[in-house]
C-alpha cells in the first residue's frame, strides 16, 4: 500500500527557510514523479515543484512553478526513499498547506502541473509571517 508522510512544516518569519520531507513507503520514489503541491485558504491547489523518475526521456529532471523558482529546491534521497522541498526566502504568500504526491506522470501544460494516477500525503502546514 502506498503511503506518503510529510513533515517539516512550521511557522517562520519572512526571509526564513524550511525543509519539508516526504517519506514514502510501498514503492520506490525513483520510479515515479514526485511532486509538491500547496493550497492556501480560499485558493486552488497549486503544483510548486516536481522531480521526475530516473527512467524516461527526462529522467531526474525537475520543474518549478514561477512563483517559487530560484527559492525552492526539490530533491530526492534514494536510500531513504524520501523527497525533500527546501524552501528559502519564504514570503507570507507562501503560507499554505503543503502536500506531497506521487504519480505515474506529472505533465505541465500552460504552467499548470497535473498528476496521472496519483497518491497523496496528508499535508503539512507552512505559515510565514511578515
C-alpha positions as CSV (number, residue, x, y, z in Angstrom):
1,X,0.0,0.0,0.0
2,X,1.3,3.4,-1.0
3,X,1.8,5.8,1.9
4,X,3.3,9.3,1.9
5,X,4.1,11.1,5.2
6,X,5.0,14.8,5.1
7,X,6.9,16.6,7.9
8,X,8.9,19.7,8.4
9,X,6.2,22.3,8.3
10,X,6.0,25.2,10.8
11,X,5.9,28.9,11.3
12,X,8.7,31.2,10.2
13,X,9.2,34.9,9.6
14,X,9.6,36.3,6.1
15,X,13.0,35.6,4.7
16,X,13.4,32.4,6.6
17,X,13.7,28.8,5.5
18,X,12.1,25.4,6.0
19,X,12.8,22.0,4.6
20,X,9.8,19.7,4.0
21,X,10.2,15.9,3.9
22,X,8.0,13.3,2.3
23,X,8.8,9.8,3.4
24,X,7.4,7.1,1.0
25,X,6.5,3.5,1.7
26,X,5.0,0.9,-0.6
27,X,7.0,1.9,-3.7
28,X,10.3,3.3,-4.9
29,X,10.3,7.1,-5.3
30,X,12.9,6.8,-8.1
31,X,10.4,5.2,-10.4
32,X,7.7,7.8,-10.1
33,X,7.2,11.5,-10.5
34,X,7.2,13.1,-7.0
35,X,5.7,16.5,-6.6
36,X,4.8,19.1,-4.0
37,X,1.6,21.0,-4.2
38,X,0.3,23.7,-1.9
39,X,-3.2,25.1,-1.1
40,X,-3.9,28.3,0.7
41,X,-7.3,29.0,2.2
42,X,-9.7,30.1,-0.5
43,X,-7.3,29.2,-3.3
44,X,-6.9,26.3,-5.7
45,X,-4.2,23.7,-5.1
46,X,-1.1,24.7,-6.9
47,X,1.8,22.5,-8.1
48,X,5.0,24.1,-7.0
49,X,7.7,21.6,-7.8
50,X,8.3,18.1,-9.2
51,X,11.1,15.7,-9.8
52,X,10.8,13.0,-12.4
53,X,11.6,9.4,-12.0
54,X,15.1,8.3,-13.1
55,X,13.8,6.5,-16.1
56,X,12.4,8.0,-19.3
57,X,13.5,10.9,-21.5
58,X,13.6,13.5,-18.7
59,X,14.9,11.1,-16.0
60,X,15.7,13.0,-12.8
61,X,14.6,16.4,-14.3
62,X,12.8,19.0,-12.1
63,X,10.1,21.5,-12.6
64,X,9.3,24.6,-10.6
65,X,6.4,27.0,-10.7
66,X,7.4,30.6,-11.5
67,X,6.2,31.6,-8.0
68,X,8.9,29.5,-6.3
69,X,11.7,29.3,-8.9
70,X,15.1,30.2,-7.5
71,X,13.8,29.9,-3.9
72,X,12.6,26.3,-3.6
73,X,14.6,23.2,-4.4
74,X,13.2,19.7,-4.7
75,X,15.5,16.7,-4.2
76,X,15.3,13.0,-3.6
77,X,17.3,10.7,-1.3
78,X,17.0,7.3,-2.9
79,X,18.5,5.4,0.1
80,X,15.9,6.9,2.4
81,X,13.1,6.8,-0.2
82,X,12.3,10.4,0.7
83,X,11.7,13.5,-1.2
84,X,12.5,17.0,0.1
85,X,11.5,20.5,-0.6
86,X,14.0,23.1,0.6
87,X,12.2,26.5,0.8
88,X,14.3,29.6,1.2
89,X,13.5,33.3,1.2
90,X,10.0,32.4,2.4
91,X,7.3,35.1,2.0
92,X,3.8,35.4,3.5
93,X,2.3,34.4,0.2
94,X,4.0,31.0,0.6
95,X,1.7,30.3,3.6
96,X,-0.3,27.2,2.7
97,X,-0.8,23.5,3.4
98,X,1.9,21.6,1.5
99,X,1.2,18.2,0.1
100,X,3.5,15.6,-1.3
101,X,2.2,13.5,-4.2
102,X,3.5,10.6,-6.2
103,X,2.3,9.9,-9.8
104,X,3.0,7.9,-12.8
105,X,3.4,11.2,-14.7
106,X,3.3,14.9,-13.9
107,X,3.0,16.9,-17.1
108,X,3.0,20.6,-17.1
109,X,0.8,22.5,-19.6
110,X,0.4,26.2,-19.7
111,X,2.2,26.5,-16.4
112,X,-0.2,24.1,-14.7
113,X,1.0,20.7,-13.4
114,X,-1.3,17.8,-13.4
115,X,-0.8,14.3,-12.0
116,X,-1.6,11.0,-13.5
117,X,-2.7,8.2,-11.2
118,X,-1.6,10.0,-8.0
119,X,-1.3,9.2,-4.3
120,X,-1.2,12.0,-1.7
121,X,0.1,12.6,1.7
122,X,-1.9,14.3,4.5
123,X,-0.2,17.6,4.2
124,X,2.0,19.8,6.4
125,X,1.2,23.4,7.3
126,X,3.6,26.2,6.4
127,X,3.0,29.7,7.9
128,X,5.1,32.7,7.0
129,X,4.7,35.9,9.0
130,X,5.6,39.3,7.7
